[in-house]
């Protein structure tokens, strides 16, 4: 069904391609990874679905978002050519204040982070909102945090928020401890506002003064609000908590890039609730950026 047209209610999305000379505030990049996923997924369809989902919303909170947007399109086959995906992120980062990468499965986090950090990897920080540690061996959507640490990211500048019981193993939990990763378990989020937890995590990850990347693996959410995430579990965080975390991340001065991953648009509920949640989180990050 076609969306209504009202010139007094402009829709979000449909952002222009980057110009040759103009700097922008927020750069959108698609990283449609899926080929190395540990479970069957159509996550490569998600960047296009989120772009369509943005059109359900406006760029208005209590005031218009006075930002310049650009859409850099999708990386071509980022599973097979991760270097090209990393280069596309680097290009977007060079002309923007904040890069928002749309996965794809969680393997998209590697080019999204490395492309933004570049030569600053030694002082970079990482915050993940995820039910899982993502420290597995090999190359898959279960290994991006381990791969980034092996590439040179300091483990003590990694903070993982939302790690869930019964969704990890004792061995990978021990690996996180060995790396020096700070882990905030799901139970702790029941006692504290997530905005406070994420703000503290960002401060810790950015303590060295380098750039921070935030990985929003949407399976950190409760399965009722994220049915399009194959690994989401009952008892995850609420939709409003993910949105609050995205706004805090967008507002933090150290955050130069964000990704949203692990959503399979082809497996979403008929009402598209998972994809629409990601679209709203993109706008929440933009609203945070506008408040800097």
C-alpha positions as CSV (number, residue, x, y, z in Angstrom):
1,X,0.0,0.0,0.0
2,X,1.3,3.4,-1.0
3,X,2.1,5.8,1.9
4,X,0.1,9.0,2.1
5,X,1.6,12.3,0.9
6,X,1.3,15.4,3.1
7,X,3.6,18.3,2.4
8,X,3.2,19.4,6.0
9,X,4.4,16.0,7.2
10,X,7.6,15.2,5.4
11,X,8.9,11.7,5.7
12,X,12.3,10.5,6.8
13,X,14.7,8.6,4.5
14,X,15.3,8.9,0.8
15,X,18.5,10.6,1.8
16,X,20.7,11.8,-1.1
17,X,23.9,10.3,-2.3
18,X,27.0,12.1,-1.1
19,X,28.2,15.0,-3.2
20,X,31.7,15.4,-4.3
21,X,32.5,18.3,-2.0
22,X,30.0,18.5,0.8
23,X,30.6,17.3,4.4
24,X,27.6,15.7,6.1
25,X,26.5,15.0,9.7
26,X,25.3,11.5,9.3
27,X,26.3,9.0,6.6
28,X,24.3,5.8,6.1
29,X,26.0,2.8,4.7
30,X,24.6,-0.7,3.9
31,X,26.8,-3.8,4.8
32,X,24.6,-6.7,3.7
33,X,26.6,-9.5,5.2
34,X,25.0,-13.0,5.6
35,X,27.2,-15.7,4.0
36,X,29.1,-16.7,7.1
37,X,26.1,-16.6,9.5
38,X,26.0,-19.5,12.0
39,X,22.2,-19.8,11.3
40,X,20.3,-19.5,8.0
41,X,19.5,-15.8,7.4
42,X,18.3,-13.3,4.9
43,X,20.0,-10.5,6.6
44,X,21.4,-9.2,3.3
45,X,17.9,-8.0,2.6
46,X,17.8,-5.8,5.7
47,X,19.6,-2.6,4.6
48,X,17.0,-2.0,1.9
49,X,14.2,-2.9,4.2
50,X,15.4,-0.4,6.9
51,X,15.7,2.3,4.2
52,X,12.0,1.6,3.3
53,X,11.1,1.6,7.0
54,X,12.5,5.0,7.6
55,X,9.7,6.4,5.4
56,X,7.2,5.5,8.1
57,X,8.6,8.2,10.3
58,X,9.5,11.9,10.3
59,X,12.7,13.7,11.1
60,X,11.0,15.5,14.0
61,X,11.2,15.1,17.8
62,X,10.3,18.2,19.7
63,X,12.0,20.1,16.9
64,X,13.2,19.2,13.4
65,X,16.5,17.4,13.0
66,X,18.7,20.1,11.6
67,X,21.2,17.6,10.1
68,X,22.8,16.9,6.7
69,X,22.3,13.3,5.6
70,X,23.9,11.2,2.9
71,X,23.4,7.6,1.8
72,X,26.5,5.9,0.6
73,X,24.6,2.9,-0.7
74,X,25.6,-0.7,0.0
75,X,29.0,-2.4,-0.1
76,X,29.1,-4.9,-2.9
77,X,29.5,-8.5,-1.5
78,X,31.0,-7.5,1.8
79,X,31.3,-11.2,2.8
80,X,33.7,-11.9,-0.1
81,X,35.4,-8.5,-0.2
82,X,35.6,-7.2,3.4
83,X,38.4,-4.8,2.4
84,X,36.2,-3.0,-0.1
85,X,33.5,-2.8,2.6
86,X,36.0,-1.3,5.0
87,X,37.1,1.2,2.4
88,X,33.5,2.3,1.8
89,X,33.0,2.9,5.5
90,X,36.3,4.8,5.6
91,X,35.1,7.0,2.7
92,X,31.9,7.8,4.6
93,X,33.7,8.4,7.8
94,X,36.1,10.9,6.2
95,X,33.2,13.3,5.3
96,X,30.8,12.8,8.2
97,X,30.5,13.2,11.9
98,X,28.7,9.9,12.4
99,X,28.5,6.7,10.3
100,X,25.5,4.5,10.7
101,X,26.1,1.0,9.1
102,X,23.1,-1.2,8.4
103,X,23.8,-4.9,8.5
104,X,23.7,-7.6,7.6
105,X,24.6,-10.1,10.2
106,X,27.0,-9.3,13.0
107,X,30.1,-9.9,10.8
108,X,29.4,-6.4,9.5
109,X,30.8,-5.0,12.7
110,X,34.4,-5.7,11.6
111,X,34.5,-3.5,8.5
112,X,32.2,-1.0,10.2
113,X,34.6,-0.5,13.1
114,X,37.9,-0.9,11.2
115,X,36.8,1.5,8.4
116,X,36.0,4.2,10.9
117,X,39.0,3.7,13.2
118,X,41.7,3.4,10.5
119,X,45.1,4.1,11.9
120,X,43.6,5.0,15.3
121,X,42.9,1.4,16.2
122,X,45.4,1.5,19.1
123,X,43.2,4.1,21.0
124,X,39.8,2.9,19.8
125,X,37.0,1.6,21.9
126,X,34.0,-0.7,21.3
127,X,30.6,-1.0,23.0
128,X,28.3,-3.8,22.1
129,X,24.7,-4.2,23.0
130,X,24.3,-7.9,22.4
131,X,23.1,-11.1,24.1
132,X,26.3,-12.8,23.0
133,X,30.0,-12.3,23.5
134,X,30.8,-12.9,19.8
135,X,34.2,-14.3,20.7
136,X,34.0,-17.6,18.7
137,X,36.8,-19.0,16.7
138,X,36.8,-18.6,12.9
139,X,35.1,-16.0,10.8
140,X,31.3,-15.7,11.3
141,X,28.7,-13.5,12.8
142,X,29.8,-15.1,16.1
143,X,33.3,-13.8,15.9
144,X,33.5,-10.0,15.3
145,X,34.7,-9.0,18.8
146,X,37.5,-11.6,18.8
147,X,38.6,-10.6,15.3
148,X,38.7,-6.9,16.3
149,X,40.8,-7.7,19.4
150,X,43.1,-9.8,17.3
151,X,43.4,-6.9,14.9
152,X,44.8,-4.7,17.7
153,X,41.8,-3.4,19.7
154,X,42.6,-3.4,23.4
155,X,40.3,-5.8,25.3
156,X,40.0,-3.5,28.3
157,X,38.4,-0.9,26.0
158,X,35.5,-3.3,25.1
159,X,32.3,-3.1,27.0
160,X,29.5,-5.6,26.4
161,X,26.0,-4.6,27.5
162,X,23.1,-7.1,27.7
163,X,25.0,-10.4,27.8
164,X,22.3,-13.0,28.4
165,X,22.2,-16.2,30.5
166,X,21.9,-19.4,28.6
167,X,23.1,-17.7,25.4
168,X,26.8,-18.2,25.9
169,X,29.3,-20.8,27.1
170,X,31.6,-21.0,30.1
171,X,34.6,-21.1,27.8
172,X,33.7,-17.9,25.9
173,X,32.8,-16.2,29.1
174,X,36.3,-17.0,30.4
175,X,37.7,-15.7,27.1
176,X,36.0,-12.4,27.7
177,X,37.5,-12.2,31.1
178,X,41.0,-13.1,29.8
179,X,40.7,-10.3,27.2
180,X,39.8,-7.8,30.0
181,X,36.4,-7.1,28.6
182,X,33.9,-5.3,30.8
183,X,30.6,-7.3,30.8
184,X,27.3,-5.9,31.9
185,X,24.8,-8.7,32.1
186,X,21.1,-8.6,31.3
187,X,20.2,-8.9,35.0
188,X,22.0,-5.7,35.8
189,X,19.9,-3.8,33.3
190,X,16.8,-4.7,35.4
191,X,18.1,-2.6,38.2
192,X,19.5,0.5,36.4
193,X,18.3,2.7,33.5
194,X,19.9,1.6,30.3
195,X,20.8,5.2,29.4
196,X,23.0,5.4,32.4
197,X,24.7,2.1,31.8
198,X,25.4,2.9,28.1
199,X,26.8,6.4,29.0
200,X,29.2,4.8,31.5
201,X,30.2,2.1,28.9
202,X,30.9,4.8,26.3
203,X,33.0,6.7,28.8
204,X,35.0,3.6,29.6
205,X,35.5,2.6,25.9
206,X,36.6,6.1,25.0
207,X,38.9,6.6,28.0
208,X,42.0,6.6,25.7
209,X,40.6,9.5,23.7
210,X,40.2,7.5,20.5
211,X,37.1,6.8,18.4
212,X,34.3,4.5,19.7
213,X,32.2,2.2,17.6
214,X,28.9,0.9,19.0
215,X,27.5,-2.4,17.8
216,X,23.8,-2.8,18.2
217,X,23.1,-6.5,17.7
218,X,19.4,-6.3,17.8
219,X,19.1,-9.8,19.3
220,X,19.8,-8.1,22.6
221,X,16.1,-7.3,22.5
222,X,13.2,-9.4,23.8
223,X,12.0,-11.8,21.1
224,X,8.5,-10.2,21.2
225,X,9.9,-7.0,19.8
226,X,12.6,-8.5,17.6
227,X,11.2,-11.6,16.0
228,X,13.3,-10.9,12.9
229,X,16.5,-11.7,14.9
230,X,17.2,-15.5,14.7
231,X,19.0,-15.5,18.1
232,X,16.8,-13.2,20.1
233,X,15.5,-14.7,23.4
234,X,12.5,-14.1,25.7
235,X,13.6,-11.7,28.4
236,X,15.8,-9.4,26.4
237,X,15.7,-5.7,26.6
238,X,12.6,-3.7,25.6
239,X,12.2,-1.7,22.4
240,X,12.2,1.6,24.3
241,X,15.5,0.6,25.9
242,X,17.2,0.0,22.6
243,X,15.9,3.3,21.3
244,X,17.2,5.1,24.4
245,X,20.6,3.5,24.0
246,X,20.8,4.6,20.4
247,X,20.1,8.2,21.3
248,X,22.8,8.1,24.0
249,X,25.3,6.6,21.6
250,X,24.5,9.3,19.0
251,X,24.9,12.1,21.5
252,X,28.3,10.9,22.9
253,X,31.3,12.9,21.6
254,X,33.5,9.8,21.2
255,X,31.1,7.8,19.0
256,X,32.1,8.1,15.4
257,X,30.2,5.0,14.1
258,X,27.3,2.7,14.9
259,X,26.0,-0.4,13.4
260,X,22.7,-2.3,13.6
261,X,23.0,-6.0,12.9
262,X,21.5,-9.5,13.1
263,X,18.1,-8.6,11.7
264,X,16.7,-10.9,9.0
265,X,14.1,-8.8,7.3
266,X,12.8,-11.8,5.4
267,X,11.9,-13.5,8.8
268,X,10.3,-10.5,10.4
269,X,6.7,-10.4,11.7
270,X,4.1,-9.4,9.2
271,X,3.9,-5.9,10.8
272,X,7.7,-5.4,10.2
273,X,8.3,-4.6,13.8
274,X,12.0,-5.5,13.9
275,X,12.9,-3.5,10.8
276,X,10.8,-0.6,12.0
277,X,12.6,-0.7,15.4
278,X,15.9,-0.4,13.6
279,X,14.7,2.5,11.5
280,X,13.6,4.3,14.6
281,X,17.0,3.6,16.2
282,X,18.7,5.2,13.2
283,X,16.6,8.3,13.9
284,X,17.3,8.1,17.6
285,X,21.0,8.1,16.8
286,X,20.5,11.1,14.6
287,X,18.6,12.9,17.3
288,X,21.5,12.2,19.7
289,X,23.9,13.6,17.1
290,X,21.8,16.7,16.7
291,X,22.1,17.3,20.5
292,X,26.0,17.3,20.6
